[in-house]
Amino acid sequence: MLEKIKTYTPWVITVIALASALYGYYHPKPSPQGQKEFVAAEVPKEYKAAPRTKVKTQECLVTVITKTEIVIQEKWPDWFKLDDNLQLTAIGIVKPYKGETECASIINLQTGDSRIVTRQLPVPLLGFENTFYVGGLYGVNGGFMVNAGWNFARVGSFYPSVGLAYVQNGDKSAAVAGVGGTFILSK
């Protein structure tokens, strides 16, 4: 039984790593530098088919953020800047999160004010990560270590990876390559 586990484990890890690489290629992550201008948010599936209703707001005027001020301050797209029928009613910043964050704009029909509400959706148990890492340590005794690797998947808080490390201390050195993983214990 142990021989079968030793035989099949590298193949299973290889298949998962290849699937992760293909997923990462066809589903690229957003740039850590962010976007240069505003884009429309993706509408969740369950809301795309929801019925829409026109509501009169005779009780109040809708409060908008003065367009001339915000167009100067931010890099707004031309489709927003040039259309006087499009007005900004609320804006906010969504803090980074490992999963997706759902956001909605809510308007008070009595006051005309609107605000954005958000909720963080739970991260699925399984996922393809495709993150690369490089690191190093320098010891007080003069030794050093350099390592690099690839986290190719996520199972809960466990991140399986392949990597390599080079360690040198005095006249002794070693290079290690292998499969491992990391548990993330805090959020």
N, C-alpha and C positions, 0 to 999 in steps of 0.2 A: 504493500500500500504506500509506504514512504517513497519507494522508487517511482511510483506513478505520480505522486505529488511533485517530486523533484523534476520529473520529465515534463509534466503539463503546465506547471506554474509559469515558467518563462514564456511559453506560447500564449497563455491567457493574458499575461502582462503585455506582451507584444501586440496582441490584437486590441486590447484596450488603449494602448498608447497610439497605435495607428488610427483607431476610430477617433481619438481625441485630436490628433493632428489634422485629420480631415475635417472634423467639426470646427476646429479653430480656423482653418483655411476658408471655409465657406460661411462662417459666422464671426467675422472679425470683431474685436472689442473696440469700444470707442477710444479715441486718443486721450491720453492723460493730460494733454494740453487743452482739452476742451474744444468747443466749437467757437468759431469766430463770430457767428451771428445766430439769431434766434431761428428755430425751425418749429414747425407744428409738431406737437406730441402725438405719438401713436395712440389711437383710441382702442381700449380693450375690447375684445370680441363680444363680451356680453352686453356692451353698451352700443355697439354699432347698429344693431337691429331694434334698439329701444325706440318706442314711439316718441315723436317730437310734437310739441304743442306751442303755438304762438300765444304769448301772454301779453295783454295790454298793461302798461304801467302808468295809468292815469293818476295814481296816487302820488307819484314822485317823478323826479328826473333821475336818470341814471348817472351816477358819479363816475367820471373818467379822470385818468391822470393826464395832465396837460401834455399833449402830443409834441408840441414844439420843444419843450424842455427835455423830454426823454429821447427824442430823435437825435438831439445834439450829444447827449451823454453816452448813449449806447450805440452799438453797431446793429441797427435794425435793418431788415431786408427791405428792398425797394417796394415789394408788394404791400408792405405795411406803411412805409413812409409816404407813398404817393396816393394812397386811397383814403380820402377823408371819411368814408363810411366805416372804416376800421378804427376802433378806439381801444385803448388799454384801460381795463377796469381793475385789474389786480396783477401783482407780480410778486414772486417770492423766490427763495433759494432753497433747493432740496439738498440736504447734506448727503455726502457719499454713503453708500450702503452696498453690501455685497450682492444683494438681490435687486429686484425691481421695485420702484416706488410709484404708486398710483397717485395721480393728482387730479383735482377737480376744482372748477371755479364755481362758487355759489354766490348768487345775488339775492339781496334782501329787497323784495318788491315794495316795501313800505318806505325804506330810506334811500334806496337806489345804490347802496354800497355793495361791493362784492369783495370776496376774499378767496384765497386758494387754500384748500385743505389737502393734506397728503396722508398716505399710510404706506408703510413698508410691507410688501408682500413677503411671505415666508420663503426662505431659500429652499429649493428642493433637496431631498436627501442625497441624490446622485447628480453629479454634474461634471462636465469637462472644463478644466481650469486653463490649461495651456499657459502657464506662467513660467518664465525662466528666472533663474537666480544665479548670482555670482557673489562670492564673499571671500573673506580672508580674516585671519587672526595673526597677530604678532605677539609672541609670548615674552614675558619678562626675562626668561632665561635665554633669549636669542633665537628661539625656534619660531617657525611660522607655518601657516597652513593656508592654502588657496583651494577654494572649492567652487563648483558650478553644477547646475543641474536643471531639471525640467519637471515641474509638477504637472502631470498630465490629466489628473482626474480629482474628484472630491467625493468622499463618502462621509456624509455628516461633517465632523470636524477633522477627519483624517484625509491627508493629501498624499497619495502614492506618488513616488517620483523615481527618476533615474538620475544618477549623478556621478561625479568623479571628484576626487580630492587629491591634493599633493601636499605632503607634510615633510618638513625638514627640521631637524634639530641637531645642530653641530654637524658632524660628518655622517649622520644617519638620515636617510630619506626613504619615503615610501609613496607610491601612487596607488590609489584604490578607486575602482569603478564598480558600481553596483546598483541594485534596486533597493529602495527604502521608502520611507514615508515620514510625515510629520503630523502630530496632533496639535491643533490650535486650541489652547485651553481657555483663552479669554476672547471677548468680542472686540 
